[in-house]
Amino acid sequence: MLRKPVLALTSDRTRMAQTNDSCGNPEDWFDSQPFRERNLYATSFDFFVDWEAGKVCDEVWIKRISDSDAIHKQSEKELLKLISDCDGREKSNRLYRFLKDQRMIEKYMLFRDVPECQWANGQEKVVELDLSNYGNGSVSQFDANEIQQKIRQLRRRPAPIGSAGLIYSTSSLEGYLSRQPYFWPGDVDTVLFDENNDVAAIIEFKKHTARSQIPFGEQRITNYLNQDILKYRSLALLRDKFQTRLFVLYYPIPRNIAYIIIEELDGKAELDLDGKAQLYARKRHKLKLPDCRKDDGIRTFANAFVADIL
């Protein structure tokens, strides 16, 4: 079986990232029936920026975690069945059509969440299923060093995130690679697209915990832009590729906060002549925090988001 990756502490993968019991995961808000009724569909994937050319590459990776090593021996048809069982056939087919219309190569990267030492010594491998080459030898396998070479060929320039690497990651492989020159590609939290495969919005989620030194009401892009400039420049380049809008959605973990903040980012992805970011918040909204425990919680949120934000 396959499963979607879950964010956990890199040093101890049994310790999951904090969640809000009442609102759940923001990805699920958009990947829901009320949005589908409005012909809006949500997806997420990992993508690359060629930093020499300053543009988004035409290849995306979708990672799924396997509970066994059987994936290393299975055919492309068997692997595709596992993906369909994990994600759902309708959703998988819709994503395939969307990426094909956007002229992007869709690759599923399937692997086990083994201890990092097995990635370091080359013992474990990633199984790649290249759907753009399905039926013509679409299955390949790569160890961690070979994965780094693939990333280097796409990214063209190293962009290390520091010797400490990621504090939280969605797999041991990402944790291991985060301390290498060519780390695993960053993801887009949610791409919202319509029935014509046109992108309605790109949405980045920013979690606010009780340990945050910034009060929730003061959460804004200027707090994070300079310290995480590669992420936001990457998202802005993806925004430009899809000719759409980019939002940052701040949501709380503490139960005493009952609203979310949404900023729409505008400005160029490139740095100015002084090497500073040109991105800024063009609009700022507040919406009621969705309550997933109520039948109409997500529907109320969907109504407000479509009416007030889109």
Phi, psi and chi 1 to 4 in degrees:
 res  aa     phi    psi   chi1   chi2   chi3   chi4
   1 MET       -  152.9  -70.2  179.2   58.9      -
   2 LEU  -112.7  156.5  -61.7  177.3      -      -
   3 ARG  -143.6  158.9   62.1  172.5  173.7   83.6
   4 LYS   -74.0  145.3  -65.9 -178.3  179.3 -179.7
   5 PRO   -66.4  151.0    2.0    1.0      -      -
   6 VAL  -123.3  136.8  177.9      -      -      -
   7 LEU   -70.6  127.9 -168.5   65.3      -      -
   8 ALA  -147.6  166.9      -      -      -      -
   9 LEU   -63.0  129.0 -162.9   65.4      -      -
  10 THR   -60.6  -38.6  -61.6      -      -      -
  11 SER   -79.2  -15.9   59.7      -      -      -
  12 ASP  -151.8   95.4 -178.2   -1.6      -      -
  13 ARG   -74.5   -0.4  -60.1 -150.0   52.0   76.3
  14 THR   -84.2  -11.8   64.2      -      -      -
  15 ARG   -99.0  101.5  -64.3  175.3   58.7 -176.4
  16 MET   -76.6  155.9  -57.1  -60.8  166.4      -
  17 ALA   -66.3  152.7      -      -      -      -
  18 GLN   -65.1  147.1  -64.7 -178.2   51.0      -
  19 THR  -133.1  164.4   57.6      -      -      -
  20 ASN  -104.2  116.3 -175.4  -43.8      -      -
  21 ASP   -63.3  -30.1  -66.9  -22.4      -      -
  22 SER   -81.5  -37.0   65.2      -      -      -
  23 CYS  -101.1  -19.6   74.1      -      -      -
  24 GLY    73.0 -153.9      -      -      -      -
  25 ASN   -93.4  126.8 -171.7  -28.4      -      -
  26 PRO   -55.2  -31.3  -26.1   34.7      -      -
  27 GLU   -58.4  -36.2  -72.0 -172.6   12.5      -
  28 ASP   -72.0  -24.7  -63.7  -27.6      -      -
  29 TRP   -60.4  -42.8  -54.4  -11.8      -      -
  30 PHE   -85.7  -29.6  -64.4   94.6      -      -
  31 ASP   -90.6   66.7 -172.4   14.3      -      -
  32 SER  -142.3  164.1   63.5      -      -      -
  33 GLN   -59.5  -42.8 -174.4   60.7   29.4      -
  34 PRO   -58.4  -34.3  -28.0   36.9      -      -
  35 PHE   -76.5  -38.6  -83.1   93.2      -      -
  36 ARG   -64.0  -33.0  -71.0 -169.0  -74.5  -89.4
  37 GLU   -63.6  -23.2  -70.9  171.2    0.3      -
  38 ARG   -96.5   13.8  -67.6  164.2  173.8   77.3
  39 ASN    58.7   39.7  -66.7  -45.1      -      -
  40 LEU  -121.5  126.2  -69.5  171.6      -      -
  41 TYR  -123.3  143.7  -53.1   95.2      -      -
  42 ALA  -111.7  143.1      -      -      -      -
  43 THR  -147.1  170.0 -169.1      -      -      -
  44 SER  -148.2  145.8  176.6      -      -      -
  45 PHE  -160.3  165.8   47.5   76.3      -      -
  46 ASP   -93.7  139.4  -58.7  -27.1      -      -
  47 PHE  -138.2  165.5   69.3  100.9      -      -
  48 PHE  -118.4  151.1  -62.7   88.4      -      -
  49 VAL  -118.4  127.6  171.3      -      -      -
  50 ASP   -79.9  102.8  176.7  -17.1      -      -
  51 TRP   -76.1  -14.0  -71.6  110.7      -      -
  52 GLU   -77.3  -40.2  -72.0 -169.9    0.4      -
  53 ALA   -88.4  -18.0      -      -      -      -
  54 GLY    68.1   42.7      -      -      -      -
  55 LYS  -148.5  159.2   65.5  177.5 -176.4  179.0
  56 VAL   -75.0  135.6  171.4      -      -      -
  57 CYS   -73.5  162.4  -58.9      -      -      -
  58 ASP   -93.5   23.7   62.3   -2.1      -      -
  59 GLU  -126.7  131.8  179.5  172.2  -43.5      -
  60 VAL  -123.8  150.3  -56.8      -      -      -
  61 TRP  -115.3  139.5  -69.4    3.0      -      -
  62 ILE  -123.6  112.6  -56.5  165.5      -      -
  63 LYS   -93.5  139.7   55.0 -175.2  177.7  -70.9
  64 ARG  -136.8  142.6  -66.3  -67.9 -179.8  -98.1
  65 ILE   -97.5  131.7  -53.4  -60.0      -      -
  66 SER   -98.3  145.0  174.8      -      -      -
  67 ASP   -92.3    3.9   62.6   -1.2      -      -
  68 SER  -152.8  169.1   78.3      -      -      -
  69 ASP   -89.3    9.7   63.2   -5.3      -      -
  70 ALA   -63.4  -25.1      -      -      -      -
  71 ILE   -59.3  -24.8   54.9  171.8      -      -
  72 HIS   -74.1   -9.2  -61.6  102.2      -      -
  73 LYS  -120.8    1.3  -55.8  166.7 -172.6  171.9
  74 GLN   -93.2  154.1  -69.9  175.7  -49.0      -
  75 SER   -78.1  169.5   67.2      -      -      -
  76 GLU   -63.0  -35.5   56.1 -175.8    6.0      -
  77 LYS   -65.1  -41.8 -176.2  176.9 -179.9  179.9
  78 GLU   -67.5  -39.5  -69.4  170.4  -36.7      -
  79 LEU   -66.3  -40.7  -66.9  173.3      -      -
  80 LEU   -63.6  -36.0 -168.2   60.9      -      -
  81 LYS   -64.7  -40.2  174.7   66.4  164.2   51.9
  82 LEU   -62.1  -41.4  -73.3  175.6      -      -
  83 ILE   -64.8  -43.8  -68.2  167.5      -      -
  84 SER   -62.8  -39.5  180.0      -      -      -
  85 ASP   -65.7  -35.3  -69.8  -16.1      -      -
  86 CYS   -75.2  -48.5  176.1      -      -      -
  87 ASP   -96.9  -20.1  -65.7    2.9      -      -
  88 GLY    97.2  134.8      -      -      -      -
  89 ARG   -63.1  -46.0  171.0  175.2  -80.8 -171.6
  90 GLU   -61.5  -44.5 -178.0  179.5   -7.8      -
  91 LYS   -67.1  -41.6 -174.5  174.9  179.6  179.3
  92 SER   -61.3  -44.3  -60.8      -      -      -
  93 ASN   -66.1  -38.2  -70.6  -18.8      -      -
  94 ARG   -64.7  -42.2 -174.7 -178.9  -63.8  115.7
  95 LEU   -64.0  -40.4  175.6   58.1      -      -
  96 TYR   -59.4  -46.0  174.0   80.0      -      -
  97 ARG   -65.6  -40.1  -66.5 -169.0  -62.6  -90.9
  98 PHE   -61.9  -50.4  166.3   70.5      -      -
  99 LEU   -67.6  -33.7  -69.8  172.7      -      -
 100 LYS   -65.4  -43.2 -173.9  175.0 -178.1 -179.9
 101 ASP   -64.3  -32.1  -83.4    7.0      -      -
 102 GLN   -84.3    2.5  -66.1  -68.4  -20.1      -
 103 ARG    57.7   46.5  -62.0 -177.5  179.4  179.6
 104 MET  -118.7  140.5  -59.4 -171.6   83.4      -
 105 ILE   -81.1  126.1  -63.1  169.4      -      -
 106 GLU  -103.5  119.0 -179.9 -177.1    8.8      -
 107 LYS  -125.4  126.7  -67.5 -175.4  176.8 -178.9
 108 TYR   -90.6  130.9  -84.2   87.7      -      -
 109 MET  -112.1  111.6  -48.6  -59.8  -83.4      -
 110 LEU  -112.1  130.3  -44.9  175.2      -      -
 111 PHE  -161.6  165.8   51.3   90.4      -      -
 112 ARG   -90.8  154.4  -61.5 -170.7  -61.6  164.9
 113 ASP   -93.3   68.1 -156.9   12.5      -      -
 114 VAL   -85.4  167.1  -62.3      -      -      -
 115 PRO   -56.9  148.1  -27.1   35.8      -      -
 116 GLU   -58.3  -30.5  -76.0 -168.9   23.1      -
 117 CYS   -60.0  -28.2   61.4      -      -      -
 118 GLN   -75.4  -23.0  -67.3 -177.5 -127.1      -
 119 TRP   -79.3  -39.3  -65.1  113.2      -      -
 120 ALA   -64.7  -37.8      -      -      -      -
 121 ASN   -91.3    3.8   63.0   21.4      -      -
 122 GLY    78.7   10.3      -      -      -      -
 123 GLN   -71.9  -35.8 -179.9  179.3  -15.2      -
 124 GLU   -99.5  151.4 -168.0   69.3   14.2      -
 125 LYS  -132.3  152.5  -69.8 -168.4  175.3 -176.0
 126 VAL   -92.2  135.9  174.6      -      -      -
 127 VAL   -97.9  121.9  175.6      -      -      -
 128 GLU  -102.7  130.3  175.5 -169.3  -80.8      -
 129 LEU  -116.3  107.1  178.2   64.0      -      -
 130 ASP   -91.4  101.1 -178.8   -3.8      -      -
 131 LEU   -69.3  -19.3  -68.3 -173.0      -      -
 132 SER   -73.1  -13.3   68.8      -      -      -
 133 ASN  -122.9   23.6 -157.1   33.6      -      -
 134 TYR   -63.7  135.2 -171.6   80.6      -      -
 135 GLY    88.6   -0.1      -      -      -      -
 136 ASN  -138.9   47.6 -170.3   28.6      -      -
 137 GLY    76.6   55.3      -      -      -      -
 138 SER   -86.5   -7.4   61.8      -      -      -
 139 VAL  -100.9  129.5 -180.0      -      -      -
 140 SER  -138.0  164.3  -55.7      -      -      -
 141 GLN  -132.9  141.5  -62.2 -167.7   30.6      -
 142 PHE  -141.5  140.0  -55.6   96.4      -      -
 143 ASP   -85.9 -179.6   63.1   25.5      -      -
 144 ALA   -63.5  -36.7      -      -      -      -
 145 ASN   -67.6  -40.0  -74.4  -27.0      -      -
 146 GLU   -68.3  -34.6  -67.7  167.6  -30.5      -
 147 ILE   -62.4  -41.6  -74.6  -70.4      -      -
 148 GLN   -60.5  -39.0  -78.9 -160.7   79.3      -
 149 GLN   -66.0  -38.7  -69.9  -54.9  -50.9      -
 150 LYS   -63.3  -41.2  -71.0  171.9   66.4   66.8
 151 ILE   -65.5  -41.5  -64.7  170.4      -      -
 152 ARG   -59.9  -41.5 -177.8 -174.0   64.6   80.4
 153 GLN   -63.7  -31.7  -68.2  169.3    4.6      -
 154 LEU   -85.4  -47.1  -69.2  161.6      -      -
 155 ARG   -77.4  -29.3 -167.3  172.6  -75.8  149.5
 156 ARG    71.6  -23.2  -55.5  -79.9  -66.1  -80.8
 157 ARG  -142.0  133.7 -174.5 -174.8  -61.1  168.3
 158 PRO   -68.0  146.8   24.5  -33.0      -      -
 159 ALA  -140.9   67.4      -      -      -      -
 160 PRO   -63.0  150.1   21.5  -31.5      -      -
 161 ILE  -107.4   14.7   56.4  177.9      -      -
 162 GLY   109.8  154.1      -      -      -      -
 163 SER   -65.8  -24.9   58.0      -      -      -
 164 ALA   -75.0  -24.1      -      -      -      -
 165 GLY    72.2 -161.2      -      -      -      -
 166 LEU   -79.1  135.3  -65.8  171.0      -      -
 167 ILE   -74.8  -44.4  -61.8  175.2      -      -
 168 TYR  -117.0  144.2  -78.2   86.6      -      -
 169 SER  -149.9  165.1   57.4      -      -      -
 170 THR   -97.6    1.3   56.7      -      -      -
 171 SER  -165.1  159.4   68.5      -      -      -
 172 SER   -65.7  -31.3   61.4      -      -      -
 173 LEU   -63.2  -45.3  175.6   57.3      -      -
 174 GLU   -63.5  -39.3  -73.2  175.4  -82.4      -
 175 GLY   -61.2  -44.3      -      -      -      -
 176 TYR   -64.1  -47.8  169.7   70.1      -      -
 177 LEU   -70.5  -20.1  -69.3 -177.8      -      -
 178 SER   -67.0  -14.3   71.9      -      -      -
 179 ARG  -103.9   11.5  -62.5 -175.0  -63.6  -81.8
 180 GLN  -110.3  164.7  -46.9  -56.9  -39.6      -
 181 PRO   -60.8  -36.3  -23.4   33.6      -      -
 182 TYR  -115.2   90.0  -69.3   95.3      -      -
 183 PHE   -82.9  167.1   57.6   87.6      -      -
 184 TRP   -58.1  143.3 -169.1  -87.7      -      -
 185 PRO   -63.1  148.5   23.7  -34.9      -      -
 186 GLY   -72.7  161.8      -      -      -      -
 187 ASP  -109.6  166.1   68.0  -18.3      -      -
 188 VAL  -104.5  123.7   52.0      -      -      -
 189 ASP   -60.7  -48.2  -73.3  -24.1      -      -
 190 THR  -148.4  129.9  -73.7      -      -      -
 191 VAL  -110.1  122.3  173.3      -      -      -
 192 LEU  -103.2  120.2 -154.2   58.5      -      -
 193 PHE  -132.3  162.6   62.3   97.4      -      -
 194 ASP  -105.0 -174.4   63.6   20.6      -      -
 195 GLU   -66.9  -17.9   58.2 -171.8  -11.6      -
 196 ASN   -93.2    5.9  -62.3  -43.6      -      -
 197 ASN    66.3   24.8  -67.4  -34.5      -      -
 198 ASP   -91.0  140.9  -66.0  -36.4      -      -
 199 VAL   -84.8  125.6 -179.8      -      -      -
 200 ALA   -89.1  -31.4      -      -      -      -
 201 ALA  -168.2  152.1      -      -      -      -
 202 ILE  -113.2  132.3  -69.4  171.7      -      -
 203 ILE  -128.3  125.0  -52.1  167.7      -      -
 204 GLU  -105.0  132.0  169.1   73.2    9.9      -
 205 PHE   -98.6  136.9  -55.6  131.6      -      -
 206 LYS  -126.4  115.5 -170.5   69.4  177.2  174.7
 207 LYS   -85.7  137.5 -179.0 -170.1  -60.3 -175.9
 208 HIS  -112.4  119.2  173.3   89.0      -      -
 209 THR  -107.0  171.9   69.7      -      -      -
 210 ALA   -65.5  -19.9      -      -      -      -
 211 ARG   -87.0   -5.5  -61.2  178.9   61.9 -177.5
 212 SER   -62.6  135.9  176.4      -      -      -
 213 GLN   -82.2   -7.9  -62.8  179.6   -6.4      -
 214 ILE  -105.9  123.3  -57.5  170.1      -      -
 215 PRO   -56.2  146.2  -23.0   33.5      -      -
 216 PHE   -58.5  -40.0 -174.0   67.8      -      -
 217 GLY   -62.5  -16.4      -      -      -      -
 218 GLU  -104.7   10.6  -63.3  177.5   19.2      -
 219 GLN   -68.3  126.0  -68.5  -72.3    1.0      -
 220 ARG  -160.2  162.6   57.5 -172.0   74.2 -113.7
 221 ILE   -63.0  -29.4 -169.6   59.3      -      -
 222 THR   -64.4  -19.3   51.4      -      -      -
 223 ASN   -72.9  -21.7  -62.3  -32.9      -      -
 224 TYR  -126.2  -13.9  -52.8  104.2      -      -
 225 LEU   -59.4  -49.2 -172.0   56.1      -      -
 226 ASN   -71.1  -36.2  -69.7  -32.3      -      -
 227 GLN   -77.7  -16.4   68.1 -171.8   52.4      -
 228 ASP  -134.4   45.3 -146.3   -6.8      -      -
 229 ILE   -64.7  -35.7 -174.9   59.7      -      -
 230 LEU   -63.3  -39.2  -74.0 -179.5      -      -
 231 LYS   -61.0  -49.6  173.9 -159.6  -74.5 -172.4
 232 TYR   -74.3  -31.6  -67.8  104.8      -      -
 233 ARG   -65.9  -39.7  -72.9 -175.5   63.8 -160.6
 234 SER   -61.0  -45.5  -62.1      -      -      -
 235 LEU   -65.5  -36.8  -70.0  169.2      -      -
 236 ALA   -66.9  -36.8      -      -      -      -
 237 LEU   -67.0  -37.2  -72.2  168.1      -      -
 238 LEU   -66.9  -39.6 -171.6   64.4      -      -
 239 ARG   -55.5  -46.0  170.0 -156.9   65.2 -174.2
 240 ASP   -67.2  -37.3  -63.8  -16.1      -      -
 241 LYS   -63.4  -41.7  179.7  179.6 -179.3   65.1
 242 PHE   -87.1   -5.5  -73.4  152.9      -      -
 243 GLN    52.7   58.7  -61.6 -179.1   -9.5      -
 244 THR  -136.9 -159.6 -170.5      -      -      -
 245 ARG  -116.3  150.3  -59.0  159.1   71.2 -171.5
 246 LEU  -118.9  128.1  171.4   60.9      -      -
 247 PHE  -124.3  148.2  -61.4   92.0      -      -
 248 VAL  -114.8  125.6  179.3      -      -      -
 249 LEU  -112.0  116.4 -173.7  155.8      -      -
 250 TYR   -96.8  126.8  -52.6   88.1      -      -
 251 TYR  -133.0  149.3   71.6  101.6      -      -
 252 PRO   -96.3  149.5   34.8  -34.2      -      -
 253 ILE   -91.6  -42.4  -64.4  -59.9      -      -
 254 PRO   -56.7  137.8  -25.2   35.2      -      -
 255 ARG   -76.0  -13.0  -63.8 -177.1  179.0 -179.0
 256 ASN   -85.5    2.6   62.4  -29.1      -      -
 257 ILE  -109.3  123.9  -57.6  172.7      -      -
 258 ALA  -114.8   20.9      -      -      -      -
 259 TYR  -144.1  165.7   66.6   98.0      -      -
 260 ILE  -120.1  161.4   61.8  174.7      -      -
 261 ILE  -119.4  134.7  -61.5  168.9      -      -
 262 ILE  -126.4  124.5  -58.7  174.5      -      -
 263 GLU  -112.8  137.3  -69.9 -174.8  -39.2      -
 264 GLU   -96.8  123.2 -179.0  175.4   -2.9      -
 265 LEU   -91.1  135.9  -60.4 -166.5      -      -
 266 ASP  -127.1  176.1 -152.7  -20.3      -      -
 267 GLY   102.2  167.7      -      -      -      -
 268 LYS   -78.7  149.2  -63.1  179.9  179.9  179.0
 269 ALA   -73.3  -26.8      -      -      -      -
 270 GLU   -74.3  153.6  -63.2   81.0   10.6      -
 271 LEU   -75.9  154.6  -59.5  176.7      -      -
 272 ASP   -80.6 -176.1   64.8   16.7      -      -
 273 LEU   -64.1  -21.9  -65.3  177.2      -      -
 274 ASP   -92.6    5.8  -64.7  -36.8      -      -
 275 GLY    78.2   20.6      -      -      -      -
 276 LYS  -105.4  154.6  -64.2 -178.6  179.1  179.6
 277 ALA   -68.6  144.2      -      -      -      -
 278 GLN  -105.5    4.0  -60.0 -171.5   70.9      -
 279 LEU   -79.6  146.5  -66.7  170.1      -      -
 280 TYR  -155.5  161.8   62.2   92.7      -      -
 281 ALA   -83.3  114.7      -      -      -      -
 282 ARG   -82.2  -37.0 -175.0  172.3   72.4   88.6
 283 LYS  -138.2  154.4  -71.1 -176.1  178.7  179.7
 284 ARG  -137.3  128.5 -176.5  176.6  173.0   87.6
 285 HIS  -128.4  156.9  -52.3  -95.4      -      -
 286 LYS  -125.0  132.9  -69.5 -176.9 -179.8  179.5
 287 LEU  -129.8  155.2  -67.0 -179.7      -      -
 288 LYS   -64.2  138.3 -177.3  179.5  177.7 -179.1
 289 LEU   -65.2  126.6 -176.0   70.7      -      -
 290 PRO   -63.7  142.4  -17.7   29.1      -      -
 291 ASP  -110.2  103.0 -169.7  -20.5      -      -
 292 CYS   -70.7  -12.2  -63.7      -      -      -
 293 ARG   -79.2  -13.0  -60.7  168.9  -60.1 -178.5
 294 LYS  -103.2  143.8  -63.6 -179.2  179.1  179.0
 295 ASP   -58.9  -36.7  -68.0  -19.7      -      -
 296 ASP  -101.1   11.4   62.8  -14.4      -      -
 297 GLY   -61.3  -50.5      -      -      -      -
 298 ILE   -73.0  -34.2  -62.4  -59.1      -      -
 299 ARG   -63.5  -41.3 -171.3  170.3  -58.4  -81.2
 300 THR   -62.5  -41.6  -60.5      -      -      -
 301 PHE   -64.5  -44.7  169.6   75.1      -      -
 302 ALA   -60.0  -42.9      -      -      -      -
 303 ASN   -58.7  -46.0  -70.0  -20.6      -      -
 304 ALA   -68.5  -41.0      -      -      -      -
 305 PHE   -64.9  -47.1 -173.7   87.1      -      -
 306 VAL   -65.7  -41.2  172.4      -      -      -
 307 ALA   -75.2  -40.9      -      -      -      -
 308 ASP   -99.2  -26.3  -60.4  -20.8      -      -
 309 ILE  -104.3  -53.3  -50.6  -60.5      -      -
 310 LEU   -76.6      -  -69.5 -174.7      -      -
